[in-house]
Amino acid sequence: MVRNVRWVAAVAAGLLVAGCGGGASGGGEDEGKASSGQSPAATSAASGSAALPASLTDQKLDWRRCQATSDAVAPGDEWRCAKLKVPLDWAKPDGQTIGLALIREQASGGAGKRIGSLLFNFGGPGASGVSTMPYFASTVSTLRQRYDLVSWDPRGVGASEGIRCRSDKDIQNAESIDVTPDTAAEETAYLQDAADFGKGCEKAAGKLIAHVSTTDTARDMDLMRQVLGDRRLHYVGISYGTELGGVYAHLFPRKVGRLVLDAVVDPTADSFGQEKNQAIGFQRALDAYLTSTGQDSKQGSQRIAGLLKRLDAAPLPASPGRKLTQSLAITGIVLPLYSQDSWPTLTSALKAAEEGDGSELLSLADQYNERDSSGHYGTATHSQRVISCLDEKERPTLAETKRRLAEFERVSPVFGDFLGWDAAGWCHDWPVAGQWDTPEVSAPGAAPILLVGNTGDPATPYEGARRMADELGKGVGVELTWKGEGHGAYGSGSHCVDSTVNAYLVDGTVPKDGSVCS
Protein backbone atom coordinates (compact mmCIF):
# COMPACT_ATOMS: atom_id res chain seq x y z
CA MET A 1 0.00 0.00 0.00
CA VAL A 2 1.62 3.24 -1.13
CA ARG A 3 0.59 6.82 -1.61
CA ASN A 4 1.84 10.45 -1.58
CA VAL A 5 0.28 13.45 0.05
CA ARG A 6 -1.30 11.15 -0.42
CA TRP A 7 0.13 9.48 -3.48
CA VAL A 8 5.48 10.36 -3.21
CA ALA A 9 7.35 13.45 -3.01
CA ALA A 10 7.23 16.14 -5.63
CA VAL A 11 10.77 16.40 -6.89
CA ALA A 12 11.73 12.85 -5.99
CA ALA A 13 8.89 11.44 -8.08
CA GLY A 14 9.78 13.73 -10.97
CA LEU A 15 13.42 12.65 -10.94
CA LEU A 16 12.39 9.04 -11.31
CA VAL A 17 10.94 9.75 -14.77
CA ALA A 18 12.57 12.08 -16.50
CA GLY A 19 4.19 37.64 -18.14
CA CYS A 20 4.02 38.29 -14.37
CA GLY A 21 3.71 41.69 -12.69
CA GLY A 22 6.08 43.06 -10.05
CA GLY A 23 5.08 44.40 -6.68
CA ALA A 24 6.46 45.50 -3.37
CA SER A 25 9.75 44.45 -1.84
CA GLY A 26 9.54 41.42 0.46
CA GLY A 27 10.96 40.57 3.84
CA GLY A 28 14.41 39.14 4.45
CA GLU A 29 17.40 41.47 4.39
CA ASP A 30 20.86 40.10 3.64
CA GLU A 31 21.52 37.70 6.46
CA GLY A 32 25.12 36.70 7.01
CA LYS A 33 25.70 35.56 10.60
CA ALA A 34 23.27 36.31 13.39
CA SER A 35 24.10 39.50 15.25
CA SER A 36 26.67 38.95 17.99
CA GLY A 37 24.57 41.22 20.21
CA GLN A 38 21.82 38.61 20.57
CA SER A 39 22.40 34.94 21.24
CA PRO A 40 20.57 32.28 19.21
CA ALA A 41 18.78 31.23 22.41
CA ALA A 42 17.58 34.80 22.95
CA THR A 43 16.49 34.93 19.31
CA SER A 44 14.41 31.81 19.93
CA ALA A 45 12.83 33.34 22.99
CA ALA A 46 11.99 36.52 21.08
CA SER A 47 10.10 34.44 18.48
CA GLY A 48 7.69 33.24 21.13
CA SER A 49 9.27 29.85 21.87
CA ALA A 50 11.07 28.93 25.06
CA ALA A 51 14.79 29.56 25.14
CA LEU A 52 16.72 26.43 24.19
CA PRO A 53 19.76 25.04 25.95
CA ALA A 54 23.15 26.18 24.68
CA SER A 55 24.04 22.55 23.98
CA LEU A 56 21.61 22.83 21.06
CA THR A 57 21.88 26.44 19.91
CA ASP A 58 25.68 26.71 20.23
CA GLN A 59 26.53 23.44 18.49
CA LYS A 60 29.10 23.68 15.69
CA LEU A 61 28.36 21.59 12.62
CA ASP A 62 31.23 19.42 11.43
CA TRP A 63 30.93 19.74 7.65
CA ARG A 64 32.70 16.92 5.85
CA ARG A 65 32.68 15.43 2.37
CA CYS A 66 29.48 13.45 1.84
CA GLN A 67 29.74 9.69 1.68
CA ALA A 68 27.90 7.25 -0.57
CA THR A 69 24.98 5.40 0.99
CA SER A 70 23.25 2.14 0.15
CA ASP A 71 20.67 4.14 -1.83
CA ALA A 72 22.77 6.93 -3.40
CA VAL A 73 26.23 7.65 -4.75
CA ALA A 74 28.37 10.35 -3.14
CA PRO A 75 27.72 13.83 -4.60
CA GLY A 76 30.49 16.05 -5.98
CA ASP A 77 33.20 17.75 -3.97
CA GLU A 78 31.21 20.98 -3.71
CA TRP A 79 28.78 19.28 -1.30
CA ARG A 80 29.42 18.82 2.39
CA CYS A 81 27.42 16.86 4.96
CA ALA A 82 26.96 17.21 8.72
CA LYS A 83 24.73 16.08 11.58
CA LEU A 84 22.52 18.44 13.58
CA LYS A 85 21.60 17.44 17.12
CA VAL A 86 17.89 17.96 17.95
CA PRO A 87 15.71 16.88 20.89
CA LEU A 88 13.90 13.59 20.47
CA ASP A 89 10.98 15.21 22.31
CA TRP A 90 10.59 18.96 21.85
CA ALA A 91 8.72 19.10 25.17
CA LYS A 92 12.01 18.06 26.80
CA PRO A 93 14.74 20.04 24.99
CA ASP A 94 17.29 19.10 27.69
CA GLY A 95 16.57 15.40 27.20
CA GLN A 96 17.59 12.71 24.72
CA THR A 97 18.72 13.90 21.28
CA ILE A 98 18.79 12.44 17.78
CA GLY A 99 20.88 13.40 14.76
CA LEU A 100 19.56 14.93 11.53
CA ALA A 101 21.60 14.52 8.34
CA LEU A 102 22.24 17.83 6.51
CA ILE A 103 23.79 18.61 3.12
CA ARG A 104 25.10 21.99 1.92
CA GLU A 105 26.74 23.70 -1.01
CA GLN A 106 28.09 27.08 0.03
CA ALA A 107 27.23 30.22 -1.92
CA SER A 108 29.71 30.91 -4.73
CA GLY A 109 29.30 34.70 -4.81
CA GLY A 110 31.36 35.49 -1.74
CA ALA A 111 30.47 37.07 1.58
CA GLY A 112 29.43 40.40 0.08
CA LYS A 113 26.72 38.83 -2.09
CA ARG A 114 25.57 36.03 0.19
CA ILE A 115 22.01 36.39 1.52
CA GLY A 116 22.10 33.37 3.82
CA SER A 117 21.02 29.74 3.83
CA LEU A 118 18.16 28.53 1.61
CA LEU A 119 16.53 25.35 2.96
CA PHE A 120 14.73 22.89 0.70
CA ASN A 121 12.17 20.24 1.55
CA PHE A 122 11.19 18.05 -1.40
CA GLY A 123 7.94 16.64 -0.07
CA GLY A 124 6.53 13.24 0.65
CA PRO A 125 6.56 13.34 3.59
CA GLY A 126 9.52 11.00 3.46
CA ALA A 127 11.73 12.39 0.69
CA SER A 128 15.44 12.49 1.43
CA GLY A 129 16.80 15.99 1.03
CA VAL A 130 20.37 14.71 1.33
CA SER A 131 19.88 12.46 -1.72
CA THR A 132 17.72 14.86 -3.75
CA MET A 133 19.45 18.22 -3.26
CA PRO A 134 22.49 17.56 -5.51
CA TYR A 135 20.21 16.48 -8.37
CA PHE A 136 17.93 19.50 -7.95
CA ALA A 137 20.80 21.99 -7.72
CA SER A 138 20.99 22.53 -11.49
CA THR A 139 17.37 23.69 -11.40
CA VAL A 140 18.27 26.46 -8.95
CA SER A 141 21.66 27.42 -10.41
CA THR A 142 20.65 31.11 -10.40
CA LEU A 143 20.43 30.99 -6.61
CA ARG A 144 23.85 29.44 -5.97
CA GLN A 145 25.72 32.74 -5.96
CA ARG A 146 23.53 34.27 -3.28
CA TYR A 147 22.55 31.38 -1.03
CA ASP A 148 24.06 28.37 0.65
CA LEU A 149 21.87 25.57 -0.71
CA VAL A 150 20.86 23.38 2.25
CA SER A 151 18.63 20.36 2.65
CA TRP A 152 18.22 17.58 5.15
CA ASP A 153 16.61 14.26 5.89
CA PRO A 154 13.77 15.07 8.31
CA ARG A 155 13.44 13.00 11.46
CA GLY A 156 12.37 9.45 10.62
CA VAL A 157 13.68 9.74 7.04
CA GLY A 158 16.77 8.29 5.38
CA ALA A 159 19.95 9.09 7.28
CA SER A 160 18.02 10.83 10.10
CA GLU A 161 16.88 7.80 12.08
CA GLY A 162 15.08 6.49 8.97
CA ILE A 163 12.33 3.98 9.74
CA ARG A 164 11.94 0.65 7.90
CA CYS A 165 8.63 -0.94 8.83
CA ARG A 166 8.79 -4.08 6.72
CA SER A 167 11.41 -6.33 5.12
CA ASP A 168 11.87 -6.54 1.37
CA LYS A 169 10.36 -10.02 1.36
CA ASP A 170 7.30 -8.89 3.31
CA ILE A 171 6.84 -5.87 1.02
CA GLN A 172 6.81 -8.10 -2.04
CA ASN A 173 4.47 -10.59 -0.38
CA ALA A 174 2.05 -7.76 0.38
CA GLU A 175 1.74 -7.06 -3.35
CA SER A 176 -0.88 -9.81 -3.45
CA ILE A 177 -3.20 -7.96 -1.02
CA ASP A 178 -6.29 -6.64 -2.78
CA VAL A 179 -6.37 -2.90 -2.03
CA THR A 180 -9.89 -2.49 -3.43
CA PRO A 181 -11.52 -5.41 -1.59
CA ASP A 182 -14.69 -6.92 -3.02
CA THR A 183 -15.52 -9.50 -0.33
CA ALA A 184 -15.56 -9.64 3.47
CA ALA A 185 -12.50 -11.90 3.40
CA GLU A 186 -10.58 -9.41 1.23
CA GLU A 187 -11.61 -6.53 3.53
CA THR A 188 -10.30 -8.44 6.54
CA ALA A 189 -7.00 -9.22 4.80
CA TYR A 190 -6.61 -5.59 3.70
CA LEU A 191 -7.14 -4.13 7.16
CA GLN A 192 -4.98 -6.81 8.80
CA ASP A 193 -2.13 -5.96 6.45
CA ALA A 194 -2.53 -2.28 7.40
CA ALA A 195 -2.44 -3.12 11.12
CA ASP A 196 0.60 -5.36 10.63
CA PHE A 197 2.41 -2.52 8.85
CA GLY A 198 1.75 -0.19 11.78
CA LYS A 199 3.06 -2.78 14.25
CA GLY A 200 6.22 -3.12 12.15
CA CYS A 201 6.70 0.64 12.23
CA GLU A 202 6.28 0.75 16.00
CA LYS A 203 8.80 -2.04 16.49
CA ALA A 204 11.34 -0.41 14.17
CA ALA A 205 10.94 3.16 15.44
CA GLY A 206 10.54 2.65 19.16
CA LYS A 207 10.04 5.96 20.99
CA LEU A 208 10.66 7.91 17.78
CA ILE A 209 7.27 6.91 16.36
CA ALA A 210 5.62 9.52 18.62
CA HIS A 211 8.09 12.29 17.66
CA VAL A 212 8.15 12.51 13.85
CA SER A 213 5.27 14.93 13.33
CA THR A 214 5.31 17.91 10.99
CA THR A 215 5.32 20.15 14.06
CA ASP A 216 8.45 18.39 15.35
CA THR A 217 10.16 18.95 12.01
CA ALA A 218 9.11 22.61 11.88
CA ARG A 219 10.79 23.11 15.27
CA ASP A 220 13.86 21.29 13.94
CA MET A 221 13.94 23.81 11.08
CA ASP A 222 14.04 26.75 13.46
CA LEU A 223 16.92 25.23 15.39
CA MET A 224 18.62 24.62 12.05
CA ARG A 225 18.13 28.30 11.20
CA GLN A 226 19.81 29.35 14.43
CA VAL A 227 22.75 26.97 14.14
CA LEU A 228 23.31 27.99 10.49
CA GLY A 229 23.47 31.60 11.69
CA ASP A 230 20.43 33.07 9.94
CA ARG A 231 18.16 35.68 11.51
CA ARG A 232 15.27 34.58 9.30
CA LEU A 233 14.40 31.36 7.54
CA HIS A 234 14.59 31.30 3.75
CA TYR A 235 12.92 28.18 2.38
CA VAL A 236 11.60 26.35 -0.68
CA GLY A 237 8.98 23.70 0.15
CA ILE A 238 7.49 21.44 -2.52
CA SER A 239 4.31 19.36 -2.18
CA TYR A 240 4.20 18.18 1.47
CA GLY A 241 7.00 20.71 2.00
CA THR A 242 4.36 23.42 1.57
CA GLU A 243 2.42 22.07 4.54
CA LEU A 244 5.66 21.99 6.53
CA GLY A 245 6.38 25.59 5.50
CA GLY A 246 2.89 26.68 6.53
CA VAL A 247 3.25 25.04 9.95
CA TYR A 248 6.66 26.72 10.40
CA ALA A 249 5.14 30.11 9.52
CA HIS A 250 2.40 29.58 12.11
CA LEU A 251 4.87 28.66 14.85
CA PHE A 252 7.50 31.29 13.99
CA PRO A 253 5.83 34.08 11.97
CA ARG A 254 8.46 36.67 12.90
CA LYS A 255 11.24 34.38 11.66
CA VAL A 256 9.78 34.04 8.16
CA GLY A 257 12.18 35.38 5.55
CA ARG A 258 11.55 34.45 1.92
CA LEU A 259 9.38 31.32 1.72
CA VAL A 260 8.34 29.71 -1.56
CA LEU A 261 5.65 27.02 -1.38
CA ASP A 262 5.26 25.16 -4.70
CA ALA A 263 2.63 22.47 -5.44
CA VAL A 264 0.60 23.55 -2.45
CA VAL A 265 -1.19 21.10 -0.17
CA ASP A 266 -4.73 22.14 0.80
CA PRO A 267 -4.47 22.88 4.55
CA THR A 268 -8.26 22.81 4.98
CA ALA A 269 -8.68 19.18 3.87
CA ASP A 270 -8.99 16.34 6.37
CA SER A 271 -7.93 12.77 5.61
CA PHE A 272 -10.92 12.04 3.35
CA GLY A 273 -10.50 15.48 1.78
CA GLN A 274 -6.87 14.88 0.89
CA GLU A 275 -7.76 11.54 -0.69
CA LYS A 276 -10.60 13.10 -2.68
CA ASN A 277 -8.37 16.00 -3.79
CA GLN A 278 -5.89 13.52 -5.21
CA ALA A 279 -8.62 11.56 -6.96
CA ILE A 280 -9.69 14.81 -8.65
CA GLY A 281 -6.11 15.86 -9.43
CA PHE A 282 -4.92 12.59 -10.94
CA GLN A 283 -8.14 12.19 -12.95
CA ARG A 284 -7.62 15.70 -14.38
CA ALA A 285 -4.06 14.83 -15.31
CA LEU A 286 -5.15 11.54 -16.88
CA ASP A 287 -7.86 13.34 -18.86
CA ALA A 288 -5.28 15.84 -20.14
CA TYR A 289 -2.95 12.98 -21.09
CA LEU A 290 -5.70 11.10 -22.94
CA THR A 291 -6.78 14.25 -24.78
CA SER A 292 -3.15 14.88 -25.82
CA THR A 293 -3.11 11.47 -27.54
CA GLY A 294 -6.29 12.21 -29.50
CA GLN A 295 -8.55 10.06 -27.33
CA ASP A 296 -11.85 10.95 -25.78
CA SER A 297 -10.99 11.28 -22.09
CA LYS A 298 -14.20 9.63 -20.86
CA GLN A 299 -13.82 6.62 -23.16
CA GLY A 300 -10.10 6.37 -22.42
CA SER A 301 -10.74 6.38 -18.68
CA GLN A 302 -13.36 3.68 -19.05
CA ARG A 303 -10.90 1.55 -20.98
CA ILE A 304 -8.21 1.95 -18.29
CA ALA A 305 -10.75 1.25 -15.54
CA GLY A 306 -11.67 -1.93 -17.41
CA LEU A 307 -8.01 -2.97 -17.53
CA LEU A 308 -7.68 -2.43 -13.78
CA LYS A 309 -10.83 -4.44 -13.13
CA ARG A 310 -9.43 -7.35 -15.16
CA LEU A 311 -6.17 -7.14 -13.22
CA ASP A 312 -8.12 -7.28 -9.97
CA ALA A 313 -9.47 -10.66 -11.04
CA ALA A 314 -6.37 -11.96 -12.88
CA PRO A 315 -2.96 -10.25 -12.52
CA LEU A 316 -0.74 -10.23 -15.61
CA PRO A 317 2.62 -12.00 -15.90
CA ALA A 318 5.35 -9.37 -15.80
CA SER A 319 8.75 -10.73 -14.74
CA PRO A 320 10.07 -14.02 -13.35
CA GLY A 321 8.24 -14.73 -10.10
CA ARG A 322 6.17 -11.54 -10.17
CA LYS A 323 2.83 -10.40 -11.55
CA LEU A 324 1.27 -7.05 -12.31
CA THR A 325 -1.55 -6.66 -9.80
CA GLN A 326 -4.23 -3.99 -9.85
CA SER A 327 -2.41 -2.04 -7.13
CA LEU A 328 0.94 -2.13 -8.94
CA ALA A 329 -0.71 -1.18 -12.22
CA ILE A 330 -2.37 1.91 -10.80
CA THR A 331 0.91 2.94 -9.18
CA GLY A 332 2.60 2.49 -12.57
CA ILE A 333 -0.04 4.73 -14.16
CA VAL A 334 0.37 7.40 -11.48
CA LEU A 335 4.13 7.89 -11.84
CA PRO A 336 4.21 9.25 -15.44
CA LEU A 337 1.44 11.71 -14.59
CA TYR A 338 3.88 13.60 -12.35
CA SER A 339 5.66 14.94 -15.45
CA GLN A 340 4.28 15.68 -18.92
CA ASP A 341 7.60 14.58 -20.40
CA SER A 342 6.77 11.05 -19.23
CA TRP A 343 3.40 10.75 -20.92
CA PRO A 344 4.85 8.79 -23.91
CA THR A 345 6.14 6.23 -21.38
CA LEU A 346 2.58 5.79 -20.13
CA THR A 347 1.31 5.27 -23.67
CA SER A 348 3.79 2.44 -24.23
CA ALA A 349 3.11 0.81 -20.85
CA LEU A 350 -0.67 0.86 -21.28
CA LYS A 351 -0.44 -0.56 -24.80
CA ALA A 352 1.78 -3.40 -23.56
CA ALA A 353 -0.60 -4.19 -20.71
CA GLU A 354 -3.61 -4.23 -23.03
CA GLU A 355 -1.69 -6.78 -25.10
CA GLY A 356 -1.04 -8.99 -22.09
CA ASP A 357 2.45 -7.80 -21.03
CA GLY A 358 2.58 -6.19 -17.58
CA SER A 359 6.34 -5.64 -17.46
CA GLU A 360 6.37 -1.93 -18.37
CA LEU A 361 3.74 -0.89 -15.83
CA LEU A 362 5.48 -3.05 -13.22
CA SER A 363 8.78 -1.30 -13.97
CA LEU A 364 7.12 2.10 -13.44
CA ALA A 365 5.59 0.91 -10.16
CA ASP A 366 8.98 -0.36 -9.03
CA GLN A 367 10.52 3.06 -9.73
CA TYR A 368 7.84 4.72 -7.64
CA ASN A 369 8.28 2.20 -4.82
CA GLU A 370 12.10 2.52 -4.97
CA ARG A 371 12.58 -1.17 -5.81
CA ASP A 372 15.91 -1.99 -7.43
CA SER A 373 16.84 -4.93 -9.62
CA SER A 374 17.92 -7.00 -6.60
CA GLY A 375 14.49 -6.67 -4.98
CA HIS A 376 15.55 -4.10 -2.36
CA TYR A 377 12.98 -1.39 -1.58
CA GLY A 378 13.58 2.13 -0.33
CA THR A 379 11.81 3.46 2.75
CA ALA A 380 10.33 6.79 1.64
CA THR A 381 6.79 5.38 1.73
CA HIS A 382 7.43 3.94 5.21
CA SER A 383 8.49 7.35 6.53
CA GLN A 384 5.59 8.99 4.72
CA ARG A 385 3.07 6.86 6.50
CA VAL A 386 4.69 7.15 9.95
CA ILE A 387 4.76 10.95 9.70
CA SER A 388 1.27 11.46 8.27
CA CYS A 389 -0.37 9.04 10.72
CA LEU A 390 1.15 10.97 13.62
CA ASP A 391 -0.12 14.22 12.11
CA GLU A 392 -3.68 13.16 11.34
CA LYS A 393 -6.28 12.41 14.02
CA GLU A 394 -8.84 10.95 11.65
CA ARG A 395 -9.06 7.14 11.51
CA PRO A 396 -11.85 6.41 8.98
CA THR A 397 -13.74 3.22 9.75
CA LEU A 398 -14.61 0.52 7.27
CA ALA A 399 -18.28 1.53 7.37
CA GLU A 400 -17.51 5.23 6.81
CA THR A 401 -15.27 4.39 3.89
CA LYS A 402 -17.80 2.13 2.20
CA ARG A 403 -20.47 4.84 2.51
CA ARG A 404 -18.24 7.28 0.63
CA LEU A 405 -16.86 5.03 -2.11
CA ALA A 406 -19.50 6.09 -4.64
CA GLU A 407 -18.48 9.72 -4.07
CA PHE A 408 -14.87 8.86 -4.89
CA GLU A 409 -15.82 6.84 -7.95
CA ARG A 410 -17.90 9.74 -9.30
CA VAL A 411 -14.92 12.12 -9.27
CA SER A 412 -12.54 9.53 -10.73
CA PRO A 413 -13.50 6.26 -12.45
CA VAL A 414 -9.81 5.27 -12.50
CA PHE A 415 -8.38 6.43 -9.14
CA GLY A 416 -11.47 6.91 -6.97
CA ASP A 417 -11.88 3.33 -5.76
CA PHE A 418 -8.21 3.01 -4.83
CA LEU A 419 -8.02 6.32 -2.95
CA GLY A 420 -11.36 5.78 -1.25
CA TRP A 421 -10.21 2.46 0.19
CA ASP A 422 -6.84 3.98 1.04
CA ALA A 423 -8.59 6.25 3.55
CA ALA A 424 -9.62 3.18 5.56
CA GLY A 425 -6.29 1.39 5.44
CA TRP A 426 -3.68 4.12 5.66
CA CYS A 427 -3.71 4.65 9.45
CA HIS A 428 -5.88 1.69 10.46
CA ASP A 429 -5.16 0.52 14.03
CA TRP A 430 -2.14 2.86 14.16
CA PRO A 431 -0.14 2.49 17.41
CA VAL A 432 -0.10 6.22 18.28
CA ALA A 433 -2.80 8.89 18.12
CA GLY A 434 -2.73 11.68 15.56
CA GLN A 435 -2.39 15.35 16.43
CA TRP A 436 -4.72 17.39 14.23
CA ASP A 437 -7.80 17.36 12.01
CA THR A 438 -6.11 19.83 9.67
CA PRO A 439 -2.81 21.71 10.11
CA GLU A 440 -2.82 25.20 11.63
CA VAL A 441 -1.01 27.55 9.23
CA SER A 442 -2.30 31.03 10.13
CA ALA A 443 0.71 33.34 10.31
CA PRO A 444 -0.29 36.91 11.20
CA GLY A 445 2.65 39.26 11.05
CA ALA A 446 4.74 37.04 8.77
CA ALA A 447 6.50 38.47 5.71
CA PRO A 448 4.83 37.73 2.34
CA ILE A 449 5.01 34.04 1.39
CA LEU A 450 4.97 33.10 -2.31
CA LEU A 451 2.56 30.26 -3.21
CA VAL A 452 2.92 28.65 -6.64
CA GLY A 453 -0.04 26.66 -8.00
CA ASN A 454 -0.14 24.61 -11.21
CA THR A 455 -3.56 24.19 -12.83
CA GLY A 456 -2.61 20.70 -14.06
CA ASP A 457 -1.01 19.41 -10.87
CA PRO A 458 -2.12 15.80 -10.20
CA ALA A 459 -0.89 15.25 -6.64
CA THR A 460 -1.66 18.64 -5.08
CA PRO A 461 -4.54 20.14 -7.08
CA TYR A 462 -4.38 23.81 -7.95
CA GLU A 463 -7.14 24.88 -5.55
CA GLY A 464 -4.84 24.18 -2.60
CA ALA A 465 -2.75 27.29 -3.30
CA ARG A 466 -5.70 29.66 -2.85
CA ARG A 467 -6.84 27.85 0.27
CA MET A 468 -3.33 28.05 1.74
CA ALA A 469 -3.23 31.78 0.96
CA ASP A 470 -6.54 32.32 2.73
CA GLU A 471 -5.41 30.31 5.78
CA LEU A 472 -2.05 32.09 6.08
CA GLY A 473 -3.93 35.36 6.38
CA LYS A 474 -4.39 38.67 4.64
CA GLY A 475 -1.17 40.14 3.28
CA VAL A 476 0.84 36.96 3.91
CA GLY A 477 -0.05 34.44 1.19
CA VAL A 478 0.72 35.67 -2.36
CA GLU A 479 -0.52 33.37 -5.13
CA LEU A 480 1.23 32.80 -8.48
CA THR A 481 -0.55 30.54 -10.99
CA TRP A 482 1.05 28.50 -13.79
CA LYS A 483 -1.20 27.03 -16.46
CA GLY A 484 0.84 23.88 -16.93
CA GLU A 485 0.93 20.12 -16.42
CA GLY A 486 2.76 17.90 -13.93
CA HIS A 487 3.53 18.14 -10.24
CA GLY A 488 4.97 21.49 -9.24
CA ALA A 489 5.83 24.55 -11.31
CA TYR A 490 9.26 25.92 -10.36
CA GLY A 491 11.93 24.41 -12.60
CA SER A 492 9.32 22.84 -14.90
CA GLY A 493 10.09 24.89 -18.00
CA SER A 494 8.22 28.15 -17.44
CA HIS A 495 10.52 31.16 -17.72
CA CYS A 496 7.77 33.28 -16.18
CA VAL A 497 7.50 31.08 -13.08
CA ASP A 498 11.25 30.65 -12.65
CA SER A 499 12.07 34.35 -13.08
CA THR A 500 9.29 35.40 -10.69
CA VAL A 501 10.42 32.94 -8.00
CA ASN A 502 14.08 33.89 -8.46
CA ALA A 503 13.30 37.61 -8.24
CA TYR A 504 11.44 36.99 -4.99
CA LEU A 505 14.23 34.88 -3.48
CA VAL A 506 17.17 36.99 -4.68
CA ASP A 507 15.79 40.54 -4.70
CA GLY A 508 12.80 40.25 -2.38
CA THR A 509 10.42 41.31 -5.17
CA VAL A 510 6.91 40.14 -4.30
CA PRO A 511 4.65 39.64 -7.35
CA LYS A 512 1.09 40.90 -7.42
CA ASP A 513 -1.24 38.41 -5.73
CA GLY A 514 -3.07 36.47 -8.44
CA SER A 515 -0.35 36.78 -11.11
CA VAL A 516 -0.65 34.19 -13.88
CA CYS A 517 2.00 32.51 -16.02
CA SER A 518 0.65 30.84 -19.16
C-alpha positions, 0 to 999 in steps of 0.5 A: 500500500503506497501513496503520496500526500497522499500518493510520493514526493514532488521532486523525488517522483519527478526525478524518477521519470525524466508575463508576471507583474512586479510588486512590493519588496519582500521581507528578508534582508541580507543575512550573514551571521546572526548578530553577535549582540543577541544569542541564538537562544535569545532569538528563539525566545523573542520568536515566542518559543522557550529559550533552548539550551546552549548545547543545542543552539551553540553546536558547531556543525562538522561539515565533511565530504558526503559519503555514498549510501546504500541508496545513493552515490556520493555527490560532488566535492562541492557538497558537504554533509553534517549532523545536527543534534535535535531533541527527540521530544521537543517538550524536553529540549534538555533530554535525549537527542537524535541526529539529523543529516544535513547537506550543503553547497556554500554560496559561490558569490562570496560574503558580500553577495551572500544572503544566507542559507536557503533550505529545501524540503522536497515533499513526501513526507519521506523524501530524502533531502540529502539524496535529492538536493544535488540532483535538484541543484541545477534547477536552482543554479541562479540561486547558488551565488547568493545562497548556501543551498541546504537540505536535510533528511527530516526525522524518521527519514533516510539518514536521520533515524530512517524507519523501515517498517517491513522487510523486502520479502514482506513488502513483495508478499504484500503485493498480493493484497487486494487494495480495493476489496470486493468480499468480506475476506478481502476486507479483513485481509486488507485491514490486517495488512494495514495493522501489521504494517503499523506494528512493524513501524512501532517495532522499528521506530521505538520511541521515535514513532511519537516524535516525527510529526510535521510540528516536530520537524518545523521546530527542527527547522528553526533550530537549524536556522539558528545553528546555520546563523540566519536571523530569518528562515529562507525556504523552498517547500514542494508538495508536502514541503508546503504544509511543513512551511505553513506550519513553520510560519504559524509557529514562527511568523516573525522568523519568516524570511523568503518562503516559496511554497510550490505544489501547495497542499490544501491545509483545509482538507482532512484525511478524506478530503486529501484523498478526494483531492488527489482523486480529482487531481490525478483524474484531471491529469489523466484526462489531459494525457488522454486528450493529448493522444487524440482520445476521448478522455471519458472513453479512455478512462473507461478503458483503463478502468476496465483494464484495472478491473481485469487485473483485480481478477487476474494479474498479468505475468510481468517478470520471473516470479512476479505479476502485475496486480491492480495495485501495482498497475495503478501505481505504474499509471500514477508515476508518469502523470507527475511529469508531462515529459513522461506521458509517452512512457505511459502510452507504451506501458498501457499498450503493452498491458492491453496486449497482455504484457505487464512488465512496463507498468510493473517497472514504473511501479517499481521506480515509484516504490524505490525497488531496485533490480535485486528486490531491495525497496527504499523506505520513503513510503514507510516514513511517509506513513509514519509521519502522516499518521502521527499528524492526522487524528482521523481514523476512517472506519470501514463503514464510513469508507464504504459509505463514501466510495460512490463519491470517490468513484464519481470524481474519478472512475480510475483512481477513486476506488483506490483512494477511497479504500486507502482512507480506511487502510492508511492509518488503520489501528495505528499504534499512536494517536494523531495530532490534528484534524487539519494543520494550523497555518495562520501566520499573522505578522509574517512576511509575504510568502509566495505560493505557486499553483499549477492548474494541471497538478495531479498530486496537489490540485491547484485549488490548494494554493488559494486555500493556503493563501486564505489560511495564512492570512491577509497580506501573507499568502501571495498566489502565483498561478502556472497554467501547466501540467505535472507536479509542481511549477518551479523548474518545470520549464516556465521562464515566467515562473522561474524568473518570478520565484528567483526575483522573490528569493534573490531581490525580495520582489513580491509579485502581485497576488493572483499573477498568472503565467501561461 
